Amino acid sequence: ADDKIKIFLLADELTNMIPGAQPTRAIAPPRATFPLGLNTRRVLWVDDHPEWTRMERRWFEELGADVTPVFSDEEAVDESKLQGEPHLVVSDIVPEEWENDTHLAVRFAAVGMQPPILYYVGWVDRGKSIPDGGVATSDPADLLREALQILKPAH
């Protein structure tokens, strides 16, 4: 419940930044009153347990983004080769893998792509560096805030 409240407060805060947008209300879905214009944005969601992030993916879809879930880094790269470079990649990479030379950013670079990657993880180890200057969060409100900063709504 606290996360939902954070999301609606964030949505109201962001509404003030968009000319002509109407504030959201907790009983209305974001798309109905908060037109961000994410309908031209493609989000690739990498998670070996997509059922754990169903709600978060739905937020992006409600805001108009085209969200494609994939199960692995390899599938993410293959999907991007077919559909083109995504506007944002959300990945559940774990901190132990951040220093691994086969992490997602390296795999994308190997095929000539550099999409922004937002790591949405169960916990963030601030003692480890995040690959290629990426952003990592375990907070749903931060996920949405960071993603919207990257996607920059189309007007």
C-alpha positions as CSV (number, residue, x, y, z in Angstrom):
1,A,0.0,0.0,0.0
2,D,2.8,2.4,0.8
3,D,4.4,1.8,-2.6
4,K,1.0,2.6,-4.3
5,I,0.8,5.9,-2.3
6,K,4.4,6.7,-3.4
7,I,3.5,6.1,-7.0
8,F,0.5,8.3,-6.9
9,L,2.4,11.1,-5.1
10,L,5.1,10.8,-7.7
11,A,2.5,10.9,-10.5
12,D,1.1,14.1,-9.1
13,E,4.6,15.6,-8.8
14,L,5.3,14.7,-12.4
15,T,2.0,16.0,-13.6
16,N,3.0,19.5,-12.4
17,M,5.9,19.3,-14.9
18,I,3.7,18.6,-17.9
19,P,1.6,21.4,-19.3
20,G,-2.1,20.6,-19.5
21,A,-1.9,17.4,-17.5
22,Q,-4.5,16.7,-14.9
23,P,-3.6,15.3,-11.4
24,T,-4.1,11.7,-10.7
25,R,-6.5,10.3,-8.1
26,A,-5.8,7.0,-6.3
27,I,-9.0,5.5,-7.7
28,A,-8.2,6.2,-11.4
29,P,-5.6,4.3,-13.5
30,P,-2.7,6.6,-14.5
31,R,-3.5,6.4,-18.3
32,A,-7.0,7.9,-17.7
33,T,-5.8,11.1,-16.1
34,F,-2.0,11.2,-16.6
35,P,-1.2,11.1,-20.3
36,L,2.6,10.9,-20.3
37,G,2.8,10.0,-24.0
38,L,5.0,6.9,-23.6
39,N,3.2,5.3,-26.5
40,T,6.3,5.6,-28.7
41,R,8.6,4.1,-26.0
42,R,9.7,0.5,-26.0
43,V,10.8,-1.0,-22.7
44,L,12.5,-4.4,-22.6
45,W,12.1,-6.1,-19.2
46,V,14.7,-8.8,-18.4
47,D,13.6,-11.0,-15.5
48,D,13.8,-14.8,-15.0
49,H,10.7,-14.4,-12.8
50,P,8.4,-12.1,-14.7
51,E,5.5,-12.9,-12.3
52,W,7.3,-11.0,-9.6
53,T,7.2,-7.7,-11.6
54,R,3.8,-8.0,-13.2
55,M,2.5,-4.9,-11.3
56,E,5.5,-2.7,-12.2
57,R,5.3,-3.7,-15.9
58,R,1.6,-2.8,-15.8
59,W,2.5,0.7,-14.6
60,F,4.5,1.3,-17.8
61,E,1.8,-0.2,-20.0
62,E,-0.8,2.0,-18.3
63,L,1.4,5.0,-19.1
64,G,1.4,3.9,-22.8
65,A,4.8,2.2,-23.1
66,D,5.2,-1.1,-25.1
67,V,6.7,-3.5,-22.6
68,T,8.3,-6.7,-23.8
69,P,9.2,-9.2,-21.1
70,V,12.1,-11.6,-21.7
71,F,13.7,-14.3,-19.4
72,S,17.4,-13.8,-20.0
73,D,20.2,-11.5,-21.2
74,E,20.6,-13.6,-24.3
75,E,16.9,-13.3,-25.1
76,A,17.1,-9.5,-24.5
77,V,19.9,-9.1,-27.1
78,D,18.1,-11.4,-29.6
79,E,14.8,-9.5,-29.2
80,S,16.7,-6.2,-29.6
81,K,18.3,-7.4,-32.8
82,L,14.8,-8.2,-34.2
83,Q,12.9,-5.2,-32.9
84,G,15.7,-2.6,-32.7
85,E,17.3,-1.0,-29.8
86,P,14.8,-0.4,-26.9
87,H,14.4,3.0,-25.3
88,L,15.0,1.4,-21.9
89,V,16.0,-2.0,-20.5
90,V,14.9,-2.9,-17.0
91,S,16.9,-5.9,-15.6
92,D,16.9,-7.9,-12.4
93,I,20.7,-8.4,-12.5
94,V,22.1,-9.3,-9.0
95,P,25.0,-7.4,-7.4
96,E,27.3,-10.4,-7.7
97,E,27.0,-10.2,-11.5
98,W,27.7,-6.4,-11.8
99,E,31.4,-7.0,-12.0
100,N,31.1,-9.9,-14.4
101,D,32.3,-9.3,-18.0
102,T,29.2,-10.9,-19.4
103,H,26.7,-8.5,-17.8
104,L,23.9,-7.1,-20.0
105,A,25.6,-3.8,-21.0
106,V,28.6,-5.7,-22.3
107,R,26.3,-8.1,-24.3
108,F,24.5,-5.1,-25.9
109,A,27.8,-3.3,-26.7
110,A,29.0,-6.5,-28.5
111,V,26.1,-6.0,-31.0
112,G,26.6,-2.2,-31.3
113,M,23.8,-1.2,-29.0
114,Q,23.9,1.0,-25.8
115,P,20.3,1.2,-24.5
116,P,19.9,2.8,-21.0
117,I,19.7,0.0,-18.4
118,L,17.9,0.4,-15.1
119,Y,18.6,-2.4,-12.7
120,Y,15.5,-3.3,-10.6
121,V,16.8,-5.7,-7.9
122,G,15.7,-7.1,-4.6
123,W,18.4,-5.2,-2.8
124,V,21.1,-2.8,-3.8
125,D,24.7,-3.3,-2.5
126,R,26.1,0.2,-2.5
127,G,29.6,-1.2,-2.0
128,K,29.6,-2.6,-5.6
129,S,29.9,-0.5,-8.7
130,I,27.0,-0.6,-11.1
131,P,27.9,-1.6,-14.7
132,D,28.6,1.3,-17.1
133,G,27.2,4.0,-14.8
134,G,23.8,2.4,-14.7
135,V,21.2,3.0,-12.0
136,A,20.0,0.4,-9.6
137,T,17.1,0.5,-7.2
138,S,14.9,-1.8,-5.2
139,D,12.2,0.8,-4.6
140,P,9.2,0.8,-6.9
141,A,8.7,4.5,-6.8
142,D,12.4,5.1,-7.6
143,L,12.0,2.6,-10.5
144,L,9.2,4.7,-12.0
145,R,10.9,8.0,-11.3
146,E,14.2,6.9,-12.9
147,A,12.5,5.3,-15.9
148,L,10.4,8.4,-16.6
149,Q,13.6,10.5,-16.5
150,I,15.2,8.2,-19.0
151,L,12.1,7.9,-21.2
152,K,11.3,11.6,-21.2
153,P,7.6,11.7,-22.3
154,A,6.9,12.7,-25.9
155,H,4.7,15.8,-26.2
